[in-house]
Amino acid sequence: MKKAKIKKTGKISKEKADRKQLRLMNKQDSSQIQNRERKGRRIAILCLFPSVSGVLLFFIAPFLVVFFYSMVDNPINREFVFFDNFVKVFNNNAFRQAATNTLTFSGVAVPLAVVLALVLAMMLNSKIPYRTQFRTFFLSPMMVPIASIVLIWQVLFHYNGVANDLLAIFGGSKIDWFKSEYGQVVIIILFLWKNLGYNMILFMAALSSIPKEILEVAVLESASPLQIFWYIKLRYLSATLLFVTIMSLINSFKVFREVYLLTTDYPYSTVYLLQHYMNNMFRDLNYQNLSAAAIMMSVVMVILIGILFVAENYFGRDVEG
């Protein structure tokens, strides 16, 4: 009996010791996991610090400074006038002219850049001859420097340039392209020439990623090419359409470099863009009006991009992946 009792007591004490050791091991494991997590957090913070610092320093801080300037009478007095600068800028005739021209230009050039690039991509995606040569032709403007582009456009659309020589052959009269209502047409052609190639390549990549099985099933079900495009291809292209449209919209504001080099500070009224207005405000050190105009343009851009995202979510909601 005593032996059995001693044996049982030894067994219990051994189980207690095992449990104690297991608890210690669990504590050690949990402490090691916590140490690893802390170390991982420190490494993550260390890796994110340069990027976050760059965003704060070069994007957030300047935006806050611009917003502050838009709410004061000038950067020296710094007296708060709240929305007076916005009202003053909105009622300015030069700003209204520039905003109307910019919206007209973007409203025409951006849809054309998207639609024409998609059409070209679908043409080059089919088995047509000289596909490589066509692709090279449309991509070549991306490699041309700005100064060369300006020189080419001056040669083409100068009053004594190639375009007017061609008009003269067909009995047309000469046009002063940069100082007439046709000025914006020239800028739209320039924008399309520069951006079609890049947009086309993006669409070609998206078209090649559409599952072949779905297209084959649609053909077997006797779907027409228009139905295949509208119900299948367009839905799979929704994300690329969004990206291309946003990039084209951004690039439509960046066309100012070429316009400025072609037409200087105060061009003909049809090609006077928002960037001209802002550049002239900066030259006159009118930072409060410049900042107010920049904030207004940013708000419009955010609204437009938000609408594009909503449209993309609607049309691409039933697409896999």
C-alpha positions as a printed Julia matrix, in Angstrom:
321×3 Matrix{Float64}:
   0.0    0.0      0.0
   2.75   2.38     1.02
   4.66   1.59    -2.17
   1.55   2.22    -4.28
   0.95   5.5     -2.41
   4.55   6.62    -2.94
   4.32   5.64    -6.6
   1.1    7.62    -7.02
   2.58  10.68    -5.25
   5.67  10.53    -7.47
   3.49  10.32   -10.55
   1.47  13.39    -9.49
   4.58  15.39    -8.7
   6.04  14.42   -12.07
   2.84  15.56   -13.84
   2.99  18.86   -11.91
   6.62  19.32   -12.93
   5.74  18.55   -16.56
   2.86  21.06   -16.47
   5.14  23.67   -14.91
   7.77  23.06   -17.55
   5.14  23.27   -20.3
   3.89  26.6    -18.9
   7.46  27.9    -18.83
   7.99  26.77   -22.42
   4.71  28.45   -23.5
   5.79  31.66   -21.75
   9.15  31.52   -23.45
   7.5   30.87   -26.84
   5.02  33.73   -26.38
   7.8   36.1    -25.27
   9.87  35.06   -28.31
   6.85  35.67   -30.59
   6.28  39.08   -28.98
   9.98  39.93   -29.41
   9.81  38.89   -33.05
   6.67  41.01   -33.6
   8.32  44.02   -31.92
  11.42  43.53   -34.06
   9.25  43.2    -37.19
   7.4   46.43   -36.3
  10.69  48.28   -35.79
  12.02  47.04   -39.15
   8.72  47.99   -40.87
   8.81  51.5    -39.33
  12.47  51.86   -40.32
  11.69  50.81   -43.92
   8.6   53.05   -44.16
  10.28  56.1    -42.58
  12.06  57.38   -45.76
   8.91  57.02   -47.9
   6.55  58.55   -45.32
   9.03  61.38   -44.66
   9.28  62.06   -48.4
   5.49  62.15   -48.81
   5.07  64.44   -45.78
   7.93  66.74   -46.82
   7.32  66.98   -50.58
   3.54  66.46   -50.9
   1.55  67.01   -47.69
   3.55  69.99   -46.33
   3.54  71.94   -49.67
  -0.2   71.29   -50.07
  -0.85  72.67   -46.57
   1.32  75.72   -47.39
  -0.68  76.28   -50.61
  -3.95  75.96   -48.69
  -2.66  78.48   -46.1
  -1.65  80.97   -48.83
  -5.11  80.64   -50.41
  -6.7   81.8    -47.13
  -4.55  84.91   -46.48
  -4.35  88.31   -48.19
  -0.63  87.83   -49.02
   2.32  85.82   -47.66
   3.81  88.89   -45.93
   0.82  90.28   -43.97
  -0.75  86.83   -43.51
  -4.12  88.28   -42.6
  -6.87  85.7    -42.93
  -9.46  86.52   -45.59
 -10.88  82.97   -45.75
 -12.71  82.45   -49.1
 -12.21  85.97   -50.52
  -9.33  84.82   -52.74
 -11.47  82.03   -54.2
 -14.28  84.48   -54.99
 -11.8   86.95   -56.52
 -10.2   84.26   -58.7
 -13.57  82.81   -59.78
 -14.79  86.26   -60.86
 -11.58  86.96   -62.78
 -12.19  86.96   -66.56
  -8.71  85.59   -67.34
  -9.28  82.65   -64.97
 -12.7   81.92   -66.47
 -11.27  82.0    -70.0
  -8.4   79.71   -68.97
 -10.71  77.29   -67.11
 -13.15  77.13   -70.06
 -10.3   76.46   -72.54
  -8.73  73.82   -70.28
 -12.02  72.0    -69.74
 -12.81  72.14   -73.47
  -9.37  70.85   -74.37
  -9.47  68.02   -71.79
 -13.1   67.2    -72.67
 -12.17  66.68   -76.34
  -8.57  65.44   -76.18
  -8.91  62.86   -73.36
 -11.87  60.88   -74.84
 -10.2   60.98   -78.27
  -6.92  59.71   -76.81
  -8.72  56.82   -75.05
 -11.04  55.81   -77.92
  -8.43  56.09   -80.71
  -5.84  54.2    -78.64
  -8.36  51.4    -78.0
  -9.26  51.2    -81.71
  -5.57  51.07   -82.69
  -4.86  48.43   -80.03
  -7.68  46.22   -81.34
  -6.43  46.67   -84.91
  -2.86  45.75   -83.96
  -4.1   42.88   -81.8
  -5.66  41.29   -84.89
  -3.51  39.68   -87.56
  -2.84  42.6    -89.88
   0.37  43.01   -91.93
   3.19  45.34   -90.74
   2.04  45.26   -87.11
   5.57  45.83   -85.77
   6.13  48.84   -88.04
   2.82  50.4    -86.99
   3.66  49.87   -83.32
   7.06  51.52   -83.77
   5.47  54.43   -85.64
   3.0   55.17   -82.83
   5.6   54.74   -80.07
   8.28  56.93   -81.67
   6.83  60.28   -80.35
   7.58  59.1    -76.79
  11.3   59.23   -77.59
  11.29  62.73   -79.12
  12.49  65.56   -76.8
  10.2   68.53   -76.07
  12.42  71.0    -77.98
  12.26  68.81   -81.1
   8.46  68.48   -80.81
   8.11  72.27   -80.64
  10.39  72.69   -83.67
   8.4   70.11   -85.68
   5.09  71.83   -84.83
   6.48  75.25   -85.74
   7.6   73.9    -89.12
   4.2   72.25   -89.71
   1.84  74.98   -88.47
   3.74  78.22   -89.01
   1.97  80.81   -91.2
   4.39  79.84   -94.0
   4.58  76.21   -92.9
   3.76  72.82   -94.4
   0.06  72.8    -93.34
  -0.64  76.07   -95.18
   1.31  74.86   -98.23
  -0.98  71.82   -98.37
  -4.05  74.05   -98.03
  -2.78  76.22  -100.89
  -2.5   73.12  -103.14
  -6.22  72.43  -102.58
  -7.16  76.08  -103.08
  -7.51  77.0    -99.4
  -6.36  80.29   -97.86
  -3.55  80.52   -95.32
  -4.39  80.21   -91.61
  -2.41  81.68   -88.73
  -2.82  78.46   -86.73
  -1.49  79.68   -83.37
  -3.33  83.02   -83.48
  -6.8   81.91   -84.5
  -9.7   79.77   -83.29
  -7.87  76.76   -84.82
  -5.13  77.01   -82.17
  -6.77  74.46   -79.89
  -7.11  72.0    -82.81
  -3.31  72.14   -83.24
  -2.79  71.49   -79.51
  -5.23  68.54   -79.57
  -3.36  66.99   -82.54
  -0.08  67.48   -80.65
  -1.53  65.83   -77.52
  -2.85  62.84   -79.5
   0.42  62.43   -81.39
   2.33  62.3    -78.12
   0.03  60.04   -76.07
  -1.62  57.56   -78.45
   1.35  55.18   -78.5
   1.59  54.78   -74.72
  -2.18  54.29   -74.32
  -2.23  51.83   -77.21
   0.45  49.61   -75.6
  -1.5   49.52   -72.32
  -4.67  48.46   -74.14
  -2.79  45.81   -76.12
  -1.45  44.3    -72.89
  -4.96  44.3    -71.38
  -6.51  42.71   -74.5
  -3.95  39.9    -74.48
  -4.82  39.09   -70.83
  -8.54  38.41   -71.58
  -9.18  34.64   -71.15
  -9.28  32.99   -74.59
 -11.81  30.38   -73.39
 -14.48  33.04   -72.77
 -13.99  34.52   -76.25
 -14.16  31.05   -77.85
 -17.4   30.24   -75.99
 -18.89  33.56   -77.14
 -18.0   32.75   -80.77
 -19.56  29.26   -80.43
 -22.71  30.88   -79.01
 -22.93  32.96   -82.22
 -22.21  36.28   -80.5
 -21.48  39.13   -82.91
 -18.11  41.01   -82.74
 -19.95  44.04   -81.28
 -21.54  41.9    -78.55
 -18.17  40.29   -77.74
 -16.58  43.73   -77.44
 -19.39  45.31   -75.37
 -20.21  42.44   -72.98
 -16.8   40.76   -72.61
 -13.81  42.8    -73.74
 -15.03  46.15   -72.4
 -15.72  44.66   -68.95
 -12.26  43.07   -68.76
 -10.75  46.37   -69.94
 -12.51  48.46   -67.27
  -9.46  48.75   -64.96
  -7.17  49.62   -67.88
  -9.74  52.13   -69.2
  -9.73  53.83   -65.8
  -5.93  53.97   -65.65
  -5.57  55.22   -69.24
  -8.26  57.88   -68.72
  -6.64  59.16   -65.51
  -3.18  59.23   -67.11
  -4.56  61.01   -70.19
  -6.32  63.54   -67.95
  -3.08  64.22   -66.08
  -1.13  64.46   -69.34
  -3.69  66.93   -70.72
  -2.62  69.35   -67.97
   1.06  68.68   -68.71
   0.72  69.76   -72.35
   1.34  73.33   -71.1
   5.1   72.94   -71.68
   4.67  72.6    -75.42
   1.92  75.25   -75.58
   4.06  77.72   -73.63
   7.09  77.18   -75.88
   4.88  77.59   -78.97
   2.79  80.57   -77.83
   4.68  82.28   -74.9
   3.02  83.93   -71.84
  -0.12  85.48   -73.37
  -1.24  83.37   -76.35
  -4.39  83.71   -78.45
  -7.53  83.43   -76.3
  -8.43  79.88   -77.47
  -5.13  78.41   -76.24
  -4.87  80.38   -72.99
  -4.9   77.52   -70.43
  -5.09  77.37   -66.63
  -1.34  76.78   -66.49
  -0.82  80.07   -68.34
  -2.89  81.86   -65.7
  -0.98  80.19   -62.84
   2.38  80.84   -64.46
   1.53  84.54   -64.86
   0.33  84.74   -61.24
   3.6   83.18   -60.1
   5.62  85.63   -62.19
   3.69  88.54   -60.6
   4.26  87.01   -57.1
   0.49  86.82   -56.62
   0.74  83.67   -54.48
  -2.72  83.97   -52.93
  -4.54  83.9    -56.29
  -2.19  81.21   -57.57
  -2.88  79.04   -54.51
  -6.65  79.56   -54.73
  -6.64  78.57   -58.43
  -4.51  75.48   -57.66
  -6.89  74.36   -54.89
  -9.92  74.81   -57.17
  -8.24  72.8    -59.93
  -7.32  70.05   -57.42
 -10.94  69.81   -56.22
 -12.19  69.45   -59.82
  -9.56  66.78   -60.52
 -10.51  64.8    -57.39
 -14.22  64.94   -58.36
 -13.5   63.77   -61.93
 -11.25  60.91   -60.77
 -13.88  59.92   -58.17
 -16.53  59.71   -60.91
 -14.17  57.55   -62.99
 -13.62  55.17   -60.05
 -17.38  54.84   -59.48
 -17.9   54.1    -63.2
 -15.1   51.5    -63.18
 -16.58  49.76   -60.11
 -19.97  49.66   -61.83
 -18.81  48.26   -65.18
 -16.12  45.93   -63.8
 -17.97  44.58   -60.76
 -18.72  41.15   -62.27
 -15.24  40.55   -63.74
 -13.16  37.86   -62.04
  -9.88  38.93   -60.39
